[in-house]
Amino acid sequence: MEGVRVFRPHAARESRDALSQLSASDLKACLSGMVQEVFGSVDMRWVDAYFPFTDPSFELEIFFKGEWLEVLGCGVIERGILDRVGLADSAGWAFGLGLERLAMVLFGI
């Protein structure tokens, strides 16, 4: 499963850097909430990572059944990508997770 969210500048005309910071904060808040809905109240940690189309990039891990488990990868979409699709004044984030892997963990398959 993948997801993307794009922020456009508001009337205040935020800078692109400010939009990127907003994107990173929103990304972590949204995805932390999603993981808590699926796994309940678990310890989580954000790990710096590398993905070719996002910068900064992160992995979200949870402490589940006695070990740290990577749940998803995500990051702020690189500016060049947004430029090429006509969103030069925007910023956004993207994530990806393997639903089948999560199902296997949750149901002990």
Number of C-alpha atoms within 10 A of each C-alpha: 9 12 10 14 14 16 16 15 14 9 6 6 11 14 14 17 11 12 21 24 15 16 23 22 13 15 22 17 11 10 15 16 12 12 18 14 10 11 13 10 10 13 12 18 16 15 13 14 15 15 14 9 16 20 19 17 23 23 20 21 20 22 13 15 8 7 9 14 17 18 17 20 22 29 27 26 27 18 19 11 13 16 13 9 8 9 16 14 16 21 27 25 26 20 21 15 15 12 13 10 11 18 11 10 13 12 7 7 8
